[in-house]
Amino acid sequence: MRILNSPAQANGGNGDRKNLDACTIVIFGASGDLTARKLIPALYHLFKENQMPADFRVVGFARREKTDASWRTELRAALDQFSRTKPVDEKVWAAFANNLFYCQGDLTDDAAYKKLETQLAGFGSGPLRENLLFYLAISPSQFGEVVEQVHRCGLLNKEGSAWQRIVVEKPFGHDLASAQELNRELTRYAHEQQVFRIDHYLGKETVQNILMFRFSNSIFERLWNRESVDHVQITVSEKIGVGDRGGYYEEAGALRDMVQNHMLQVLSLIAMEPPVSLEAEAVRDEKVKLLKSIRELSPADVGKQIVRGQYFAGAVNGDPRPGYRQEVKVKPDSNVETFVALKLFIDNWRWSGVPFYLRTGKNLPQSASEVRIQFRPTPNVLFAAQCGSQLDANALTLRLQPDEGIYLRFNGKVPGTTIDVRPVRMHFSYDAEFGAYTPEAYERLLLEAIAGDATLFIRRDEVETAWKIADAIRTGWERKPLTNREFYAAGTWGPIAADDLLAQLGHTWHEPQLLKKLANQ
Ligand SMILES: NC(=O)c1ccc[n+]([C@@H]2O[C@H](COP(=O)([O-])OP(=O)(O)OC[C@H]3O[C@@H](n4cnc5c(N)ncnc54)[C@H](OP(=O)(O)O)[C@@H]3O)[C@@H](O)[C@H]2O)c1
């Protein structure tokens, strides 16, 4: 992982640009949503902040007829909508747009790759032709074809002095077998080290900060174990329903959409051992080790440790919502889960016996992602008589989004003549500390891919280990339709069974709190 230290770097100025090789980014799927919404805005901002290599090109590849000029015009219009800084700086855009080129073709057509090869050859015989980042913003079913074709025409090589890399988006398969097949296709013509699998969660500042927070602060790290931690809660809640993504969601469900990737990534960063260095392989080795130490789930365990749910009609903050089964492109008797809660155990020296609770769902009362480390309570001897149940165990909450920050909850004496103790909070807010500079996840990820640093990308064995966990849960659910206890009204925190899951060990879910509101209290 590249550490940016200077304030100028932290503020987005003066990157490592001089160290970055000249290269060409080839985007397959250049006329699609991801390109317009994320990729081009991210590249524009990197350019604006002087972080792109001194010399670079972007070639967009897709079927639709376009010229360089019409593609640039479309992307400029999209930037008005999707840029994180407004208004768009026209001078910067004009300079950036000079580097954008469009290559029209069908990716099943050999001739299209010849055209691409010729276009790249037009950039000379140096690094702009040789150093290539292939961004596959297309369906995973098309990855194999593209990788084979670019290899066949000499654009992707396993060896050589120049570099070629492939960036792919989730979903990385829909189960272990399909992920293994996809990985085989990707690595047929490229080494694993050339494959950069994006989980945009890892591009978030707050998620990267988990490692910095844990391993650069001795006060917390020495509490980070079974001696001090009672349990951990990871919540990724969404206020939105599936909306017009019903077709996709019917194939995915909350487990595949959120848990297999984002949530297990967050869990591995929270619970992993310190890596021997910040090198990509060292960090990823520890993440895989952690995933492998999650206790395996038999179908019987799934019944006891995993709760799924599906929303029925209700209202989120007064806004009426249809039930999942009434959503467009959803089967009227669908059993797909829109909510899942898990109780996982990590069978290693540090975490033995500590429950890790994960939950995610749609149409919940709030959109928030956070990790709550709940410490063990003190012996209830000194203040029990006076304070009773008001005495809270300490908790540390890492808010990943929104209101990014960290807060520590501990007990304090209420001023006055009585011995009243109540929970108080210490609160760090990213906004207050660092201002509003929050680069989009894709900016960091694209920059790391150009630099060839794979720390923030998912390695093959990580994906496959995570799928093993998800597959075991799906096996436990097989041929079991949802029961009444597994439905929840839109606008609530999931089915009652999710509360029961924690109640088994005397725990309760903590609702994410609005940190901004807390700061003003
Ligand atoms: N959109 C997001 O925010 C997002 C987020 C995470 C992951 N993803 C993943 O990223 C990938 C792309 O998503 P998207 O939303 O951008 O999809 P999209 O809007 O449907 O775009 C698909 C792109 O693929 C191109 N394409 C399809 N078949 C082609 C062919 N035979 N030859 C050449 N080009 C072809 C399309 O070009 P033409 O139509 O011009 O042929 C279009 O540019 C998907 O795997 C998706 O799951 C997307």
The ligand as an SDF file (V2000), in Angstrom:
LIG
                    3D

 48 52  0  0  0  0  0  0  0  0999 V2000
  -22.8030    0.5610  -12.9430 N   0  0  0  0  0  0  0  0  0  0  0  0
  -22.2410    0.4350  -11.7550 C   0  0  0  0  0  0  0  0  0  0  0  0
  -22.2450    1.3630  -10.9240 O   0  0  0  0  0  0  0  0  0  0  0  0
  -21.5400   -0.8620  -11.3960 C   0  0  0  0  0  0  0  0  0  0  0  0
  -21.0830   -1.0300  -10.0810 C   0  0  0  0  0  0  0  0  0  0  0  0
  -20.4060   -2.2170   -9.7380 C   0  0  0  0  0  0  0  0  0  0  0  0
  -20.2020   -3.1920  -10.6970 C   0  0  0  0  0  0  0  0  0  0  0  0
  -20.6540   -3.0100  -11.9620 N   0  0  0  0  0  0  0  0  0  0  0  0
  -20.3720   -4.0760  -12.9490 C   0  0  0  0  0  0  0  0  0  0  0  0
  -19.6670   -3.4950  -14.0460 O   0  0  0  0  0  0  0  0  0  0  0  0
  -20.0540   -4.1010  -15.2660 C   0  0  0  0  0  0  0  0  0  0  0  0
  -20.5960   -3.0230  -16.2130 C   0  0  0  0  0  0  0  0  0  0  0  0
  -21.7410   -2.4310  -15.6150 O   0  0  0  0  0  0  0  0  0  0  0  0
  -22.5640   -1.2350  -16.2860 P   0  0  0  0  0  0  0  0  0  0  0  0
  -23.5680   -0.8440  -15.2790 O   0  0  0  0  0  0  0  0  0  0  0  0
  -21.6590   -0.1940  -16.8390 O   0  0  0  0  0  0  0  0  0  0  0  0
  -23.2960   -2.0040  -17.5020 O   0  0  0  0  0  0  0  0  0  0  0  0
  -23.9970   -1.3670  -18.7690 P   0  0  0  0  0  0  0  0  0  0  0  0
  -24.4210    0.0310  -18.5270 O   0  0  0  0  0  0  0  0  0  0  0  0
  -25.0100   -2.3500  -19.2310 O   0  0  0  0  0  0  0  0  0  0  0  0
  -22.8140   -1.3230  -19.8410 O   0  0  0  0  0  0  0  0  0  0  0  0
  -22.3090   -2.4750  -20.4640 C   0  0  0  0  0  0  0  0  0  0  0  0
  -21.2510   -2.0580  -21.4560 C   0  0  0  0  0  0  0  0  0  0  0  0
  -20.7760   -3.2390  -22.1200 O   0  0  0  0  0  0  0  0  0  0  0  0
  -20.7370   -2.9940  -23.5060 C   0  0  0  0  0  0  0  0  0  0  0  0
  -20.9510   -4.2420  -24.2460 N   0  0  0  0  0  0  0  0  0  0  0  0
  -21.8630   -5.2010  -23.9830 C   0  0  0  0  0  0  0  0  0  0  0  0
  -21.7650   -6.1780  -24.8980 N   0  0  0  0  0  0  0  0  0  0  0  0
  -20.7820   -5.8120  -25.7500 C   0  0  0  0  0  0  0  0  0  0  0  0
  -20.2220   -6.4020  -26.9100 C   0  0  0  0  0  0  0  0  0  0  0  0
  -20.6380   -7.5810  -27.3820 N   0  0  0  0  0  0  0  0  0  0  0  0
  -19.2260   -5.7490  -27.5340 N   0  0  0  0  0  0  0  0  0  0  0  0
  -18.7920   -4.5520  -27.0760 C   0  0  0  0  0  0  0  0  0  0  0  0
  -19.2760   -3.9430  -25.9730 N   0  0  0  0  0  0  0  0  0  0  0  0
  -20.2700   -4.5790  -25.3360 C   0  0  0  0  0  0  0  0  0  0  0  0
  -21.8680   -2.0310  -23.7300 C   0  0  0  0  0  0  0  0  0  0  0  0
  -21.6350   -1.3380  -24.9310 O   0  0  0  0  0  0  0  0  0  0  0  0
  -22.7250   -1.1890  -26.0970 P   0  0  0  0  0  0  0  0  0  0  0  0
  -24.0760   -1.1870  -25.4570 O   0  0  0  0  0  0  0  0  0  0  0  0
  -22.3520    0.0830  -26.7640 O   0  0  0  0  0  0  0  0  0  0  0  0
  -22.4980   -2.3740  -26.9100 O   0  0  0  0  0  0  0  0  0  0  0  0
  -21.7440   -1.1110  -22.5340 C   0  0  0  0  0  0  0  0  0  0  0  0
  -20.7650   -0.1430  -22.7780 O   0  0  0  0  0  0  0  0  0  0  0  0
  -21.0860   -5.1640  -14.8870 C   0  0  0  0  0  0  0  0  0  0  0  0
  -20.4320   -6.3850  -14.7320 O   0  0  0  0  0  0  0  0  0  0  0  0
  -21.6290   -4.6930  -13.5440 C   0  0  0  0  0  0  0  0  0  0  0  0
  -22.1000   -5.7490  -12.7540 O   0  0  0  0  0  0  0  0  0  0  0  0
  -21.3180   -1.8650  -12.3190 C   0  0  0  0  0  0  0  0  0  0  0  0
  1  2  1  0
  2  3  2  0
  2  4  1  0
  4  5  1  0
  4 48  2  0
  5  6  2  0
  6  7  1  0
  7  8  2  0
  8  9  1  0
  8 48  1  0
  9 10  1  0
  9 46  1  0
 10 11  1  0
 11 12  1  0
 11 44  1  0
 12 13  1  0
 13 14  1  0
 14 15  2  0
 14 16  1  0
 14 17  1  0
 17 18  1  0
 18 19  2  0
 18 20  1  0
 18 21  1  0
 21 22  1  0
 22 23  1  0
 23 24  1  0
 23 42  1  0
 24 25  1  0
 25 26  1  0
 25 36  1  0
 26 27  1  0
 26 35  1  0
 27 28  2  0
 28 29  1  0
 29 30  1  0
 29 35  2  0
 30 31  1  0
 30 32  2  0
 32 33  1  0
 33 34  2  0
 34 35  1  0
 36 37  1  0
 36 42  1  0
 37 38  1  0
 38 39  2  0
 38 40  1  0
 38 41  1  0
 42 43  1  0
 44 45  1  0
 44 46  1  0
 46 47  1  0
M  CHG  2   8   1  16  -1
M  END
$$$$
